[in-house]
Amino acid sequence: MFVLVLAVPALLVVVLGYVVGHAVWTAVGGPAPEVVGWVTGLVLLGVVTALAWRWLRRSRG
């Protein structure tokens, strides 16, 4: 159950990044929008993770 608590929000962040990256790249007309979508999703996950770590460090102390 604990794995789902972490995995589901992470998956939602990656999918959100994928959708945004894919839509923007398709609108621009670039090649391989799927690759750009996944990269955007993973970058967004990294940013959200870094911000969460910072927030946790500041709140603890």
PDB file of N, CA, C, O and CB in Angstrom:
ATOM      1  N   MET A   1       0.818  -1.193   0.000  1.00  0.00           N
ATOM      2  CA  MET A   1       0.000   0.000   0.000  1.00  0.00           C
ATOM      3  C   MET A   1       0.861   1.254   0.000  1.00  0.00           C
ATOM      4  O   MET A   1       0.517   2.242  -0.649  1.00  0.00           O
ATOM      5  CB  MET A   1      -0.930  -0.001   1.197  1.00  0.00           C
ATOM      6  N   PHE A   2       1.997   1.225   0.735  1.00  0.00           N
ATOM      7  CA  PHE A   2       2.870   2.390   0.802  1.00  0.00           C
ATOM      8  C   PHE A   2       3.440   2.741  -0.566  1.00  0.00           C
ATOM      9  O   PHE A   2       3.624   3.916  -0.886  1.00  0.00           O
ATOM     10  CB  PHE A   2       4.000   2.143   1.789  1.00  0.00           C
ATOM     11  N   VAL A   3       3.719   1.718  -1.374  1.00  0.00           N
ATOM     12  CA  VAL A   3       4.260   1.968  -2.711  1.00  0.00           C
ATOM     13  C   VAL A   3       3.247   2.738  -3.550  1.00  0.00           C
ATOM     14  O   VAL A   3       3.628   3.629  -4.309  1.00  0.00           O
ATOM     15  CB  VAL A   3       4.637   0.641  -3.406  1.00  0.00           C
ATOM     16  N   LEU A   4       1.980   2.413  -3.427  1.00  0.00           N
ATOM     17  CA  LEU A   4       0.947   3.118  -4.190  1.00  0.00           C
ATOM     18  C   LEU A   4       0.840   4.578  -3.783  1.00  0.00           C
ATOM     19  O   LEU A   4       0.546   5.435  -4.616  1.00  0.00           O
ATOM     20  CB  LEU A   4      -0.397   2.437  -4.009  1.00  0.00           C
ATOM     21  N   VAL A   5       1.074   4.868  -2.512  1.00  0.00           N
ATOM     22  CA  VAL A   5       0.992   6.252  -2.038  1.00  0.00           C
ATOM     23  C   VAL A   5       2.045   7.112  -2.726  1.00  0.00           C
ATOM     24  O   VAL A   5       1.806   8.295  -2.972  1.00  0.00           O
ATOM     25  CB  VAL A   5       1.170   6.316  -0.506  1.00  0.00           C
ATOM     26  N   LEU A   6       3.196   6.546  -3.039  1.00  0.00           N
ATOM     27  CA  LEU A   6       4.248   7.290  -3.732  1.00  0.00           C
ATOM     28  C   LEU A   6       4.167   7.148  -5.252  1.00  0.00           C
ATOM     29  O   LEU A   6       4.447   8.101  -5.979  1.00  0.00           O
ATOM     30  CB  LEU A   6       5.607   6.826  -3.252  1.00  0.00           C
ATOM     31  N   ALA A   7       3.789   5.976  -5.728  1.00  0.00           N
ATOM     32  CA  ALA A   7       3.815   5.721  -7.165  1.00  0.00           C
ATOM     33  C   ALA A   7       2.702   6.433  -7.922  1.00  0.00           C
ATOM     34  O   ALA A   7       2.927   6.923  -9.028  1.00  0.00           O
ATOM     35  CB  ALA A   7       3.724   4.248  -7.418  1.00  0.00           C
ATOM     36  N   VAL A   8       1.524   6.496  -7.352  1.00  0.00           N
ATOM     37  CA  VAL A   8       0.393   7.100  -8.069  1.00  0.00           C
ATOM     38  C   VAL A   8       0.602   8.591  -8.301  1.00  0.00           C
ATOM     39  O   VAL A   8       0.411   9.045  -9.429  1.00  0.00           O
ATOM     40  CB  VAL A   8      -0.905   6.877  -7.294  1.00  0.00           C
ATOM     41  N   PRO A   9       0.986   9.383  -7.291  1.00  0.00           N
ATOM     42  CA  PRO A   9       1.243  10.801  -7.581  1.00  0.00           C
ATOM     43  C   PRO A   9       2.402  11.004  -8.558  1.00  0.00           C
ATOM     44  O   PRO A   9       2.353  11.902  -9.399  1.00  0.00           O
ATOM     45  CB  PRO A   9       1.535  11.547  -6.289  1.00  0.00           C
ATOM     46  N   ALA A  10       3.441  10.177  -8.452  1.00  0.00           N
ATOM     47  CA  ALA A  10       4.566  10.297  -9.382  1.00  0.00           C
ATOM     48  C   ALA A  10       4.114   9.999 -10.806  1.00  0.00           C
ATOM     49  O   ALA A  10       4.501  10.698 -11.743  1.00  0.00           O
ATOM     50  CB  ALA A  10       5.709   9.348  -8.976  1.00  0.00           C
ATOM     51  N   LEU A  11       3.309   8.978 -10.967  1.00  0.00           N
ATOM     52  CA  LEU A  11       2.800   8.640 -12.293  1.00  0.00           C
ATOM     53  C   LEU A  11       1.915   9.753 -12.843  1.00  0.00           C
ATOM     54  O   LEU A  11       1.977  10.063 -14.032  1.00  0.00           O
ATOM     55  CB  LEU A  11       2.023   7.327 -12.245  1.00  0.00           C
ATOM     56  N   LEU A  12       1.101  10.348 -11.994  1.00  0.00           N
ATOM     57  CA  LEU A  12       0.249  11.453 -12.444  1.00  0.00           C
ATOM     58  C   LEU A  12       1.075  12.653 -12.895  1.00  0.00           C
ATOM     59  O   LEU A  12       0.724  13.310 -13.875  1.00  0.00           O
ATOM     60  CB  LEU A  12      -0.706  11.872 -11.327  1.00  0.00           C
ATOM     61  N   VAL A  13       2.160  12.944 -12.195  1.00  0.00           N
ATOM     62  CA  VAL A  13       3.030  14.058 -12.592  1.00  0.00           C
ATOM     63  C   VAL A  13       3.684  13.760 -13.933  1.00  0.00           C
ATOM     64  O   VAL A  13       3.751  14.637 -14.794  1.00  0.00           O
ATOM     65  CB  VAL A  13       4.111  14.323 -11.517  1.00  0.00           C
ATOM     66  N   VAL A  14       4.165  12.540 -14.123  1.00  0.00           N
ATOM     67  CA  VAL A  14       4.799  12.173 -15.392  1.00  0.00           C
ATOM     68  C   VAL A  14       3.787  12.238 -16.533  1.00  0.00           C
ATOM     69  O   VAL A  14       4.105  12.735 -17.613  1.00  0.00           O
ATOM     70  CB  VAL A  14       5.415  10.760 -15.304  1.00  0.00           C
ATOM     71  N   VAL A  15       2.590  11.750 -16.307  1.00  0.00           N
ATOM     72  CA  VAL A  15       1.563  11.777 -17.354  1.00  0.00           C
ATOM     73  C   VAL A  15       1.163  13.210 -17.680  1.00  0.00           C
ATOM     74  O   VAL A  15       0.956  13.541 -18.847  1.00  0.00           O
ATOM     75  CB  VAL A  15       0.326  10.970 -16.921  1.00  0.00           C
ATOM     76  N   LEU A  16       1.054  14.060 -16.671  1.00  0.00           N
ATOM     77  CA  LEU A  16       0.747  15.467 -16.924  1.00  0.00           C
ATOM     78  C   LEU A  16       1.836  16.112 -17.774  1.00  0.00           C
ATOM     79  O   LEU A  16       1.536  16.826 -18.731  1.00  0.00           O
ATOM     80  CB  LEU A  16       0.586  16.230 -15.599  1.00  0.00           C
ATOM     81  N   GLY A  17       3.087  15.865 -17.433  1.00  0.00           N
ATOM     82  CA  GLY A  17       4.192  16.389 -18.236  1.00  0.00           C
ATOM     83  C   GLY A  17       4.184  15.831 -19.643  1.00  0.00           C
ATOM     84  O   GLY A  17       4.467  16.548 -20.603  1.00  0.00           O
ATOM     85  N   TYR A  18       3.859  14.551 -19.770  1.00  0.00           N
ATOM     86  CA  TYR A  18       3.779  13.934 -21.092  1.00  0.00           C
ATOM     87  C   TYR A  18       2.717  14.611 -21.945  1.00  0.00           C
ATOM     88  O   TYR A  18       2.959  14.932 -23.108  1.00  0.00           O
ATOM     89  CB  TYR A  18       3.481  12.440 -20.968  1.00  0.00           C
ATOM     90  N   VAL A  19       1.551  14.825 -21.371  1.00  0.00           N
ATOM     91  CA  VAL A  19       0.442  15.427 -22.125  1.00  0.00           C
ATOM     92  C   VAL A  19       0.809  16.834 -22.579  1.00  0.00           C
ATOM     93  O   VAL A  19       0.576  17.198 -23.731  1.00  0.00           O
ATOM     94  CB  VAL A  19      -0.845  15.464 -21.271  1.00  0.00           C
ATOM     95  N   VAL A  20       1.378  17.618 -21.681  1.00  0.00           N
ATOM     96  CA  VAL A  20       1.750  18.995 -22.030  1.00  0.00           C
ATOM     97  C   VAL A  20       2.857  18.999 -23.084  1.00  0.00           C
ATOM     98  O   VAL A  20       2.760  19.715 -24.080  1.00  0.00           O
ATOM     99  CB  VAL A  20       2.208  19.771 -20.770  1.00  0.00           C
ATOM    100  N   GLY A  21       3.897  18.211 -22.872  1.00  0.00           N
ATOM    101  CA  GLY A  21       4.996  18.164 -23.837  1.00  0.00           C
ATOM    102  C   GLY A  21       4.556  17.667 -25.199  1.00  0.00           C
ATOM    103  O   GLY A  21       4.960  18.216 -26.224  1.00  0.00           O
ATOM    104  N   HIS A  22       3.734  16.637 -25.216  1.00  0.00           N
ATOM    105  CA  HIS A  22       3.238  16.083 -26.476  1.00  0.00           C
ATOM    106  C   HIS A  22       2.373  17.100 -27.203  1.00  0.00           C
ATOM    107  O   HIS A  22       2.507  17.268 -28.415  1.00  0.00           O
ATOM    108  CB  HIS A  22       2.441  14.793 -26.226  1.00  0.00           C
ATOM    109  N   ALA A  23       1.486  17.781 -26.481  1.00  0.00           N
ATOM    110  CA  ALA A  23       0.594  18.759 -27.109  1.00  0.00           C
ATOM    111  C   ALA A  23       1.368  19.938 -27.679  1.00  0.00           C
ATOM    112  O   ALA A  23       1.101  20.382 -28.795  1.00  0.00           O
ATOM    113  CB  ALA A  23      -0.437  19.257 -26.104  1.00  0.00           C
ATOM    114  N   VAL A  24       2.322  20.440 -26.915  1.00  0.00           N
ATOM    115  CA  VAL A  24       3.108  21.587 -27.395  1.00  0.00           C
ATOM    116  C   VAL A  24       3.944  21.187 -28.600  1.00  0.00           C
ATOM    117  O   VAL A  24       4.004  21.923 -29.585  1.00  0.00           O
ATOM    118  CB  VAL A  24       4.020  22.136 -26.275  1.00  0.00           C
ATOM    119  N   TRP A  25       4.591  20.026 -28.531  1.00  0.00           N
ATOM    120  CA  TRP A  25       5.458  19.611 -29.633  1.00  0.00           C
ATOM    121  C   TRP A  25       4.651  19.289 -30.887  1.00  0.00           C
ATOM    122  O   TRP A  25       5.116  19.530 -32.001  1.00  0.00           O
ATOM    123  CB  TRP A  25       6.290  18.398 -29.223  1.00  0.00           C
ATOM    124  N   THR A  26       3.463  18.755 -30.717  1.00  0.00           N
ATOM    125  CA  THR A  26       2.592  18.497 -31.864  1.00  0.00           C
ATOM    126  C   THR A  26       2.133  19.807 -32.483  1.00  0.00           C
ATOM    127  O   THR A  26       2.072  19.925 -33.706  1.00  0.00           O
ATOM    128  CB  THR A  26       1.378  17.649 -31.447  1.00  0.00           C
ATOM    129  N   ALA A  27       1.807  20.797 -31.650  1.00  0.00           N
ATOM    130  CA  ALA A  27       1.381  22.100 -32.162  1.00  0.00           C
ATOM    131  C   ALA A  27       2.507  22.797 -32.910  1.00  0.00           C
ATOM    132  O   ALA A  27       2.259  23.492 -33.895  1.00  0.00           O
ATOM    133  CB  ALA A  27       0.890  22.987 -31.018  1.00  0.00           C
ATOM    134  N   VAL A  28       3.738  22.618 -32.456  1.00  0.00           N
ATOM    135  CA  VAL A  28       4.894  23.213 -33.129  1.00  0.00           C
ATOM    136  C   VAL A  28       5.179  22.481 -34.433  1.00  0.00           C
ATOM    137  O   VAL A  28       5.696  23.069 -35.383  1.00  0.00           O
ATOM    138  CB  VAL A  28       6.135  23.181 -32.215  1.00  0.00           C
ATOM    139  N   GLY A  29       4.847  21.224 -34.474  1.00  0.00           N
ATOM    140  CA  GLY A  29       5.055  20.435 -35.687  1.00  0.00           C
ATOM    141  C   GLY A  29       6.381  19.708 -35.717  1.00  0.00           C
ATOM    142  O   GLY A  29       6.870  19.347 -36.788  1.00  0.00           O
ATOM    143  N   GLY A  30       6.967  19.489 -34.554  1.00  0.00           N
ATOM    144  CA  GLY A  30       8.250  18.804 -34.493  1.00  0.00           C
ATOM    145  C   GLY A  30       8.102  17.299 -34.639  1.00  0.00           C
ATOM    146  O   GLY A  30       7.010  16.757 -34.470  1.00  0.00           O
ATOM    147  N   PRO A  31       9.211  16.619 -34.956  1.00  0.00           N
ATOM    148  CA  PRO A  31       9.170  15.161 -35.087  1.00  0.00           C
ATOM    149  C   PRO A  31       9.199  14.475 -33.718  1.00  0.00           C
ATOM    150  O   PRO A  31       9.692  15.038 -32.741  1.00  0.00           O
ATOM    151  CB  PRO A  31      10.347  14.674 -35.942  1.00  0.00           C
ATOM    152  N   ALA A  32       8.677  13.287 -33.667  1.00  0.00           N
ATOM    153  CA  ALA A  32       8.699  12.410 -32.484  1.00  0.00           C
ATOM    154  C   ALA A  32       8.136  13.073 -31.235  1.00  0.00           C
ATOM    155  O   ALA A  32       8.867  13.271 -30.265  1.00  0.00           O
ATOM    156  CB  ALA A  32      10.110  11.957 -32.209  1.00  0.00           C
ATOM    157  N   PRO A  33       6.845  13.420 -31.238  1.00  0.00           N
ATOM    158  CA  PRO A  33       6.273  14.065 -30.047  1.00  0.00           C
ATOM    159  C   PRO A  33       6.202  13.140 -28.830  1.00  0.00           C
ATOM    160  O   PRO A  33       6.133  13.621 -27.699  1.00  0.00           O
ATOM    161  CB  PRO A  33       4.888  14.574 -30.363  1.00  0.00           C
ATOM    162  N   GLU A  34       6.219  11.821 -29.046  1.00  0.00           N
ATOM    163  CA  GLU A  34       6.166  10.897 -27.913  1.00  0.00           C
ATOM    164  C   GLU A  34       7.434  10.997 -27.070  1.00  0.00           C
ATOM    165  O   GLU A  34       7.374  10.998 -25.840  1.00  0.00           O
ATOM    166  CB  GLU A  34       5.969   9.455 -28.404  1.00  0.00           C
ATOM    167  N   VAL A  35       8.572  11.081 -27.735  1.00  0.00           N
ATOM    168  CA  VAL A  35       9.845  11.185 -27.015  1.00  0.00           C
ATOM    169  C   VAL A  35       9.891  12.482 -26.220  1.00  0.00           C
ATOM    170  O   VAL A  35      10.285  12.491 -25.054  1.00  0.00           O
ATOM    171  CB  VAL A  35      11.039  11.113 -27.997  1.00  0.00           C
ATOM    172  N   VAL A  36       9.490  13.570 -26.853  1.00  0.00           N
ATOM    173  CA  VAL A  36       9.483  14.867 -26.176  1.00  0.00           C
ATOM    174  C   VAL A  36       8.513  14.840 -24.999  1.00  0.00           C
ATOM    175  O   VAL A  36       8.792  15.419 -23.949  1.00  0.00           O
ATOM    176  CB  VAL A  36       9.102  15.997 -27.161  1.00  0.00           C
ATOM    177  N   GLY A  37       7.389  14.177 -25.167  1.00  0.00           N
ATOM    178  CA  GLY A  37       6.426  14.069 -24.079  1.00  0.00           C
ATOM    179  C   GLY A  37       6.991  13.340 -22.874  1.00  0.00           C
ATOM    180  O   GLY A  37       6.824  13.793 -21.742  1.00  0.00           O
ATOM    181  N   TRP A  38       7.661  12.209 -23.105  1.00  0.00           N
ATOM    182  CA  TRP A  38       8.234  11.457 -21.983  1.00  0.00           C
ATOM    183  C   TRP A  38       9.353  12.234 -21.306  1.00  0.00           C
ATOM    184  O   TRP A  38       9.460  12.236 -20.080  1.00  0.00           O
ATOM    185  CB  TRP A  38       8.759  10.104 -22.462  1.00  0.00           C
ATOM    186  N   VAL A  39      10.179  12.887 -22.097  1.00  0.00           N
ATOM    187  CA  VAL A  39      11.261  13.683 -21.507  1.00  0.00           C
ATOM    188  C   VAL A  39      10.683  14.810 -20.662  1.00  0.00           C
ATOM    189  O   VAL A  39      11.163  15.070 -19.559  1.00  0.00           O
ATOM    190  CB  VAL A  39      12.183  14.257 -22.607  1.00  0.00           C
ATOM    191  N   THR A  40       9.657  15.477 -21.173  1.00  0.00           N
ATOM    192  CA  THR A  40       9.012  16.549 -20.415  1.00  0.00           C
ATOM    193  C   THR A  40       8.411  16.011 -19.120  1.00  0.00           C
ATOM    194  O   THR A  40       8.520  16.654 -18.076  1.00  0.00           O
ATOM    195  CB  THR A  40       7.925  17.228 -21.263  1.00  0.00           C
ATOM    196  N   GLY A  41       7.789  14.860 -19.177  1.00  0.00           N
ATOM    197  CA  GLY A  41       7.217  14.260 -17.977  1.00  0.00           C
ATOM    198  C   GLY A  41       8.265  13.920 -16.933  1.00  0.00           C
ATOM    199  O   GLY A  41       8.056  14.155 -15.742  1.00  0.00           O
ATOM    200  N   LEU A  42       9.387  13.371 -17.367  1.00  0.00           N
ATOM    201  CA  LEU A  42      10.445  13.023 -16.423  1.00  0.00           C
ATOM    202  C   LEU A  42      11.115  14.263 -15.839  1.00  0.00           C
ATOM    203  O   LEU A  42      11.478  14.282 -14.663  1.00  0.00           O
ATOM    204  CB  LEU A  42      11.485  12.147 -17.103  1.00  0.00           C
ATOM    205  N   VAL A  43      11.277  15.299 -16.664  1.00  0.00           N
ATOM    206  CA  VAL A  43      11.833  16.557 -16.149  1.00  0.00           C
ATOM    207  C   VAL A  43      10.888  17.166 -15.118  1.00  0.00           C
ATOM    208  O   VAL A  43      11.329  17.645 -14.073  1.00  0.00           O
ATOM    209  CB  VAL A  43      12.087  17.560 -17.304  1.00  0.00           C
ATOM    210  N   LEU A  44       9.598  17.147 -15.409  1.00  0.00           N
ATOM    211  CA  LEU A  44       8.623  17.670 -14.451  1.00  0.00           C
ATOM    212  C   LEU A  44       8.660  16.878 -13.146  1.00  0.00           C
ATOM    213  O   LEU A  44       8.550  17.462 -12.068  1.00  0.00           O
ATOM    214  CB  LEU A  44       7.209  17.634 -15.050  1.00  0.00           C
ATOM    215  N   LEU A  45       8.812  15.566 -13.230  1.00  0.00           N
ATOM    216  CA  LEU A  45       8.922  14.748 -12.023  1.00  0.00           C
ATOM    217  C   LEU A  45      10.159  15.141 -11.217  1.00  0.00           C
ATOM    218  O   LEU A  45      10.099  15.228  -9.991  1.00  0.00           O
ATOM    219  CB  LEU A  45       8.976  13.253 -12.388  1.00  0.00           C
ATOM    220  N   GLY A  46      11.264  15.377 -11.893  1.00  0.00           N
ATOM    221  CA  GLY A  46      12.479  15.818 -11.200  1.00  0.00           C
ATOM    222  C   GLY A  46      12.302  17.157 -10.510  1.00  0.00           C
ATOM    223  O   GLY A  46      12.761  17.343  -9.383  1.00  0.00           O
ATOM    224  N   VAL A  47      11.638  18.089 -11.178  1.00  0.00           N
ATOM    225  CA  VAL A  47      11.404  19.413 -10.592  1.00  0.00           C
ATOM    226  C   VAL A  47      10.488  19.308  -9.380  1.00  0.00           C
ATOM    227  O   VAL A  47      10.759  19.906  -8.338  1.00  0.00           O
ATOM    228  CB  VAL A  47      10.796  20.368 -11.635  1.00  0.00           C
ATOM    229  N   VAL A  48       9.419  18.558  -9.514  1.00  0.00           N
ATOM    230  CA  VAL A  48       8.481  18.407  -8.394  1.00  0.00           C
ATOM    231  C   VAL A  48       9.160  17.711  -7.216  1.00  0.00           C
ATOM    232  O   VAL A  48       8.927  18.081  -6.065  1.00  0.00           O
ATOM    233  CB  VAL A  48       7.231  17.610  -8.836  1.00  0.00           C
ATOM    234  N   THR A  49       9.989  16.717  -7.486  1.00  0.00           N
ATOM    235  CA  THR A  49      10.705  16.022  -6.418  1.00  0.00           C
ATOM    236  C   THR A  49      11.673  16.958  -5.706  1.00  0.00           C
ATOM    237  O   THR A  49      11.747  16.959  -4.477  1.00  0.00           O
ATOM    238  CB  THR A  49      11.460  14.817  -6.978  1.00  0.00           C
ATOM    239  N   ALA A  50      12.415  17.755  -6.473  1.00  0.00           N
ATOM    240  CA  ALA A  50      13.353  18.706  -5.865  1.00  0.00           C
ATOM    241  C   ALA A  50      12.620  19.736  -5.016  1.00  0.00           C
ATOM    242  O   ALA A  50      13.070  20.066  -3.918  1.00  0.00           O
ATOM    243  CB  ALA A  50      14.175  19.414  -6.948  1.00  0.00           C
ATOM    244  N   LEU A  51      11.507  20.242  -5.506  1.00  0.00           N
ATOM    245  CA  LEU A  51      10.732  21.214  -4.730  1.00  0.00           C
ATOM    246  C   LEU A  51      10.157  20.592  -3.462  1.00  0.00           C
ATOM    247  O   LEU A  51      10.108  21.241  -2.417  1.00  0.00           O
ATOM    248  CB  LEU A  51       9.603  21.790  -5.583  1.00  0.00           C
ATOM    249  N   ALA A  52       9.726  19.348  -3.550  1.00  0.00           N
ATOM    250  CA  ALA A  52       9.191  18.669  -2.366  1.00  0.00           C
ATOM    251  C   ALA A  52      10.279  18.462  -1.315  1.00  0.00           C
ATOM    252  O   ALA A  52      10.028  18.639  -0.123  1.00  0.00           O
ATOM    253  CB  ALA A  52       8.571  17.318  -2.757  1.00  0.00           C
ATOM    254  N   TRP A  53      11.488  18.086  -1.748  1.00  0.00           N
ATOM    255  CA  TRP A  53      12.591  17.909  -0.799  1.00  0.00           C
ATOM    256  C   TRP A  53      12.937  19.223  -0.116  1.00  0.00           C
ATOM    257  O   TRP A  53      13.165  19.264   1.093  1.00  0.00           O
ATOM    258  CB  TRP A  53      13.828  17.344  -1.509  1.00  0.00           C
ATOM    259  N   ARG A  54      12.975  20.303  -0.902  1.00  0.00           N
ATOM    260  CA  ARG A  54      13.258  21.615  -0.313  1.00  0.00           C
ATOM    261  C   ARG A  54      12.200  21.993   0.708  1.00  0.00           C
ATOM    262  O   ARG A  54      12.523  22.474   1.795  1.00  0.00           O
ATOM    263  CB  ARG A  54      13.340  22.688  -1.401  1.00  0.00           C
ATOM    264  N   TRP A  55      10.954  21.780   0.368  1.00  0.00           N
ATOM    265  CA  TRP A  55       9.859  22.132   1.265  1.00  0.00           C
ATOM    266  C   TRP A  55       9.937  21.320   2.557  1.00  0.00           C
ATOM    267  O   TRP A  55       9.714  21.851   3.645  1.00  0.00           O
ATOM    268  CB  TRP A  55       8.506  21.904   0.573  1.00  0.00           C
ATOM    269  N   LEU A  56      10.256  20.027   2.430  1.00  0.00           N
ATOM    270  CA  LEU A  56      10.379  19.184   3.621  1.00  0.00           C
ATOM    271  C   LEU A  56      11.538  19.621   4.512  1.00  0.00           C
ATOM    272  O   LEU A  56      11.408  19.634   5.736  1.00  0.00           O
ATOM    273  CB  LEU A  56      10.563  17.729   3.214  1.00  0.00           C
ATOM    274  N   ARG A  57      12.672  19.979   3.906  1.00  0.00           N
ATOM    275  CA  ARG A  57      13.819  20.433   4.690  1.00  0.00           C
ATOM    276  C   ARG A  57      13.512  21.726   5.432  1.00  0.00           C
ATOM    277  O   ARG A  57      13.881  21.880   6.596  1.00  0.00           O
ATOM    278  CB  ARG A  57      15.030  20.628   3.789  1.00  0.00           C
ATOM    279  N   ARG A  58      12.842  22.645   4.767  1.00  0.00           N
ATOM    280  CA  ARG A  58      12.514  23.923   5.405  1.00  0.00           C
ATOM    281  C   ARG A  58      11.488  23.750   6.517  1.00  0.00           C
ATOM    282  O   ARG A  58      11.568  24.423   7.544  1.00  0.00           O
ATOM    283  CB  ARG A  58      11.990  24.913   4.369  1.00  0.00           C
ATOM    284  N   SER A  59      10.535  22.863   6.322  1.00  0.00           N
ATOM    285  CA  SER A  59       9.493  22.692   7.336  1.00  0.00           C
ATOM    286  C   SER A  59      10.018  21.972   8.581  1.00  0.00           C
ATOM    287  O   SER A  59       9.475  22.143   9.672  1.00  0.00           O
ATOM    288  CB  SER A  59       8.316  21.920   6.749  1.00  0.00           C
ATOM    289  N   ARG A  60      11.056  21.182   8.419  1.00  0.00           N
ATOM    290  CA  ARG A  60      11.626  20.459   9.568  1.00  0.00           C
ATOM    291  C   ARG A  60      12.596  21.319  10.361  1.00  0.00           C
ATOM    292  O   ARG A  60      12.888  21.045  11.525  1.00  0.00           O
ATOM    293  CB  ARG A  60      12.336  19.198   9.097  1.00  0.00           C
ATOM    294  N   GLY A  61      13.083  22.354   9.714  1.00  0.00           N
ATOM    295  CA  GLY A  61      13.928  23.053  10.479  1.00  0.00           C
ATOM    296  C   GLY A  61      14.847  24.034  10.515  1.00  0.00           C
ATOM    297  O   GLY A  61      15.393  24.328  11.578  1.00  0.00           O
TER     298      GLY A  61
END
